[in-house]
Structure formats: C-alpha cells, structure tokens
Amino acid sequence: MRLSLALLLLILLGSPNAEIREDPITGPGAVSGPEGGSLTVRCHYNPEWKTHRKLWCRGAEWAACKILVETAGTEEEVKKDRVSIRDSWKDYTFNVTMEVLRRDDADTYWCIIQRTGIDKGVQVKVTIDPVPQSSAPERTTTAARTTTGSSPTVISSTSGRTPSTLSRSFLTSPFFLILVLLELPLLLSMLSAVLWVNRPQRSSAGRPGWPDDAH
C-alpha cells in the first residue's frame, strides 16, 4: 500500500531529476540586415520535432501569415525566390536566409514547426537598414569654370586648337605648297624686270679710244 502511494506521488509530482521541458521552438525575436545585403535567422526546436517540416511565414497575424518557404522534412536546403531554408538535425536548428534585402522586406515573420493539430511557432521582427544616400558626382563639361569675386566666368574651348596651331596647319597644307610653286616663277620674273629697269645707266661720252666724230 505504501509503495503504491509512493508511485502515485511520483507520477503526480514528477521525478526530482526529471527534465523541465522548454518551449518547442525558440528564435532570436528580432534581426536586422542592410539594404541590398542579406540576413540569416536561426531558430531552435526540441529533438522530438526533428523530422517535422519547418516553415518561414510572413505576416503579423499568426493565422493569416503567408508561407514563403518550407523544408521537405529533410536536411536538404530549399530555396524560393530570395529566401532559403535549411534544417540541421544535428543541432536541432533551422536557418532561414533572406538575400538582396529591400526596404519593404521589413515585417513580422514566424519560425514554424508543422505538426498534427496546431502548429508551433515563434515570432521574429525583421528590420532593414537603409543604405546612406551618397552625394551624386558632378557632371563634367567641356567648359572650365573659374570664379572671380561673386560672378563666375566661363572659359570655353570650341575646338581645342590655338591660332599658332591653325597657322602651322595652313603652312603645311598641300594647297599652300602648290600655290607657292605656281607663284614663285612669276615673282622671280617680276623681280628681274624691276632690277632691269632700275639698272645704272652708263654714258658713252668720255670712253677712251672712242672717236668723237665718225668720218
């Protein structure tokens, strides 16, 4: 009779060394990731749920959340769009990775264990850190701007060629060389004519040996 009473007490009160059962699934509660980057959520579960399907669900309302990705009851990774999930039976954890994060990914999500009856889940708040807006680089133009006092002066360059460059290009052009070759003989002829007209005139009077009168 005493033995039966002792067994009954052990059943009702439990053994002093009995393991205290934790929540069937736990998660980080809140995570954040950079815009354009990625983040990983790790959720833990009790060993008895090892072969059950694991789900990643989006939405503040538990009953109306949208399942984004789920395992097939194995450790094989499953990926859908920008979200992937992998179960680890050794650690009794499953990891959810979200890639190429956008600002509208910020929301309430759930780590869920699918089971007969009511599923078990834990809520995870996801926030996205926006990328700092960098100042846009100034557009370069062909005009160089300098400031004198308070009024800017615009120094523009149309062709990038200086007058000396233009004159050199003209002097070396084939047209100029042909023109010189055609005009050079004419110039030499005119110069010879001028020299001939302006030559010094010598008088015939007084020349020695020249008779004054011809008979």
C-alpha positions as CSV (number, residue, x, y, z in Angstrom):
1,M,0.0,0.0,0.0
2,R,2.8,2.4,0.9
3,L,4.6,1.5,-2.4
4,S,1.6,2.2,-4.5
5,L,1.1,5.6,-2.7
6,A,4.8,6.5,-3.4
7,L,4.4,5.6,-7.1
8,L,1.3,7.7,-7.3
9,L,3.1,10.7,-5.8
10,L,6.0,10.3,-8.2
11,I,3.5,10.3,-11.1
12,L,1.6,13.4,-10.0
13,L,4.6,15.5,-8.8
14,G,7.2,14.1,-11.2
15,S,10.7,12.9,-10.5
16,P,13.1,15.5,-8.9
17,N,15.6,14.8,-11.7
18,A,13.1,15.0,-14.5
19,E,14.0,17.4,-17.3
20,I,12.0,20.6,-17.4
21,R,10.5,20.9,-20.9
22,E,11.3,24.1,-22.7
23,D,9.3,25.8,-25.4
24,P,9.1,23.6,-28.5
25,I,10.7,26.3,-30.7
26,T,12.7,29.5,-30.0
27,G,14.0,32.2,-32.1
28,P,16.1,35.5,-31.9
29,G,13.0,37.7,-31.6
30,A,14.4,40.5,-33.8
31,V,17.0,40.7,-36.5
32,S,18.2,43.3,-39.0
33,G,20.1,43.4,-42.3
34,P,21.4,46.1,-44.7
35,E,19.5,47.1,-47.8
36,G,20.8,45.1,-50.7
37,G,22.6,42.6,-48.4
38,S,21.4,39.5,-46.6
39,L,20.5,38.2,-43.2
40,T,20.1,34.8,-41.5
41,V,17.6,33.8,-38.8
42,R,18.4,30.7,-36.7
43,C,15.5,29.0,-34.8
44,H,15.9,26.1,-32.3
45,Y,13.5,23.3,-31.7
46,N,13.2,20.3,-29.4
47,P,14.6,17.0,-30.7
48,E,11.2,15.4,-31.0
49,W,10.4,17.8,-33.9
50,K,13.5,16.8,-35.9
51,T,11.7,15.2,-38.9
52,H,8.8,17.7,-39.0
53,R,8.6,20.3,-41.7
54,K,10.0,23.8,-40.8
55,L,8.4,26.9,-42.3
56,W,9.2,30.6,-42.7
57,C,6.0,32.6,-42.7
58,R,5.4,36.4,-43.2
59,G,2.6,38.4,-41.6
60,A,1.8,39.9,-38.2
61,E,-1.3,37.7,-37.8
62,W,-0.3,34.1,-37.0
63,A,-3.4,32.6,-38.6
64,A,-3.1,34.6,-41.8
65,C,0.7,34.7,-42.4
66,K,2.0,33.8,-45.9
67,I,4.4,30.8,-46.1
68,L,7.4,31.9,-48.1
69,V,9.5,28.7,-47.9
70,E,9.4,25.4,-46.1
71,T,11.6,22.2,-45.7
72,A,10.6,18.8,-47.1
73,G,11.1,17.1,-43.7
74,T,14.8,16.6,-44.6
75,E,18.1,18.5,-44.1
76,E,18.2,19.5,-47.8
77,E,18.2,23.2,-48.5
78,V,15.1,24.6,-50.1
79,K,15.2,28.0,-51.9
80,K,12.4,30.1,-53.3
81,D,13.0,33.5,-54.9
82,R,15.2,35.4,-52.5
83,V,14.6,33.2,-49.4
84,S,16.2,29.8,-48.5
85,I,15.8,27.4,-45.5
86,R,17.9,24.5,-44.3
87,D,17.3,22.2,-41.4
88,S,20.1,20.8,-39.2
89,W,19.1,17.7,-37.3
90,K,22.5,17.6,-35.5
91,D,22.0,21.0,-33.9
92,Y,18.2,20.9,-33.8
93,T,18.1,24.2,-35.6
94,F,16.9,25.5,-38.9
95,N,18.3,28.6,-40.7
96,V,16.4,31.0,-42.9
97,T,18.4,33.3,-45.2
98,M,17.0,36.3,-46.9
99,E,19.1,37.8,-49.8
100,V,19.1,41.1,-51.8
101,L,17.2,42.8,-49.0
102,R,14.7,45.5,-49.9
103,R,13.1,48.1,-47.6
104,D,9.7,46.5,-48.0
105,D,11.1,43.3,-46.6
106,A,10.8,44.8,-43.1
107,D,7.9,43.0,-41.4
108,T,6.9,40.4,-38.9
109,Y,7.8,36.8,-39.6
110,W,7.4,33.4,-38.0
111,C,9.6,30.3,-37.5
112,I,7.1,27.5,-37.5
113,I,7.1,23.7,-36.9
114,Q,4.4,22.0,-38.8
115,R,2.6,19.2,-36.8
116,T,-0.7,17.5,-36.5
117,G,-3.2,19.8,-34.9
118,I,-1.9,23.3,-34.0
119,D,1.5,24.3,-35.5
120,K,4.1,25.7,-33.2
121,G,5.9,28.9,-34.0
122,V,7.9,31.9,-32.7
123,Q,7.7,35.5,-33.9
124,V,10.7,37.3,-35.5
125,K,10.8,41.0,-36.2
126,V,12.8,41.9,-39.3
127,T,14.1,45.4,-39.9
128,I,16.1,46.7,-42.9
129,D,18.9,49.3,-42.5
130,P,18.8,51.7,-45.5
131,V,21.9,52.5,-47.4
132,P,23.2,56.1,-46.7
133,Q,22.5,58.4,-49.7
134,S,25.8,59.5,-51.2
135,S,26.1,62.8,-53.0
136,A,25.8,62.4,-56.7
137,P,29.0,63.2,-58.6
138,E,29.0,66.4,-60.5
139,R,28.7,66.1,-64.3
140,T,31.9,67.2,-66.1
141,T,31.6,69.6,-69.1
142,T,34.0,71.0,-71.7
143,A,33.8,74.4,-70.1
144,A,36.1,75.2,-67.2
145,R,34.5,77.4,-64.6
146,T,36.5,79.9,-62.6
147,T,35.1,82.3,-60.0
148,T,36.2,86.0,-59.8
149,G,34.6,87.7,-56.9
150,S,30.9,86.6,-56.8
151,S,30.3,86.3,-60.6
152,P,31.5,83.1,-62.3
153,T,33.5,83.3,-65.6
154,V,33.1,80.5,-68.1
155,I,36.1,79.7,-70.2
156,S,35.0,77.5,-73.0
157,S,37.1,75.8,-75.7
158,T,35.4,75.2,-79.0
159,S,37.9,73.2,-81.0
160,G,40.9,72.9,-78.7
161,R,43.2,74.4,-81.4
162,T,45.2,77.6,-80.8
163,P,45.9,80.2,-83.6
164,S,49.5,79.1,-83.9
165,T,48.3,75.6,-84.4
166,L,45.9,76.8,-87.2
167,S,48.7,78.7,-88.9
168,R,51.1,75.8,-88.8
169,S,48.4,73.5,-90.3
170,F,47.8,76.0,-93.1
171,L,51.5,76.4,-94.0
172,T,51.9,72.6,-94.2
173,S,48.8,72.0,-96.3
174,P,49.2,70.8,-99.9
175,F,47.1,73.7,-101.2
176,F,49.6,76.2,-99.8
177,L,52.6,74.3,-101.3
178,I,51.0,74.2,-104.8
179,L,50.2,77.9,-104.6
180,V,53.8,78.7,-103.7
181,L,55.2,76.6,-106.6
182,L,52.9,78.3,-109.1
183,E,53.5,81.9,-107.9
184,L,57.3,81.6,-107.4
185,P,58.3,81.9,-111.1
186,L,56.0,84.8,-111.6
187,L,57.5,86.6,-108.6
188,L,61.0,85.9,-109.9
189,S,60.1,87.3,-113.3
190,M,58.7,90.5,-111.8
191,L,61.8,90.9,-109.6
192,S,64.1,90.5,-112.6
193,A,62.1,93.1,-114.6
194,V,62.3,95.6,-111.8
195,L,66.0,95.0,-111.5
196,W,66.5,95.5,-115.2
197,V,64.6,98.8,-115.3
198,N,66.4,100.2,-112.3
199,R,69.9,99.1,-113.5
200,P,72.5,102.0,-113.5
201,Q,72.8,103.9,-116.9
202,R,76.4,104.4,-118.2
203,S,77.3,107.3,-120.5
204,S,79.2,106.7,-123.7
205,A,80.9,110.0,-123.6
206,G,84.5,110.1,-122.5
207,R,85.2,106.5,-123.2
208,P,88.9,106.1,-124.1
209,G,89.7,105.1,-127.7
210,W,86.2,106.0,-129.0
211,P,86.3,108.6,-131.8
212,D,84.4,111.8,-131.3
213,D,83.2,112.1,-134.9
214,A,82.8,109.4,-137.5
215,H,84.1,110.3,-140.9
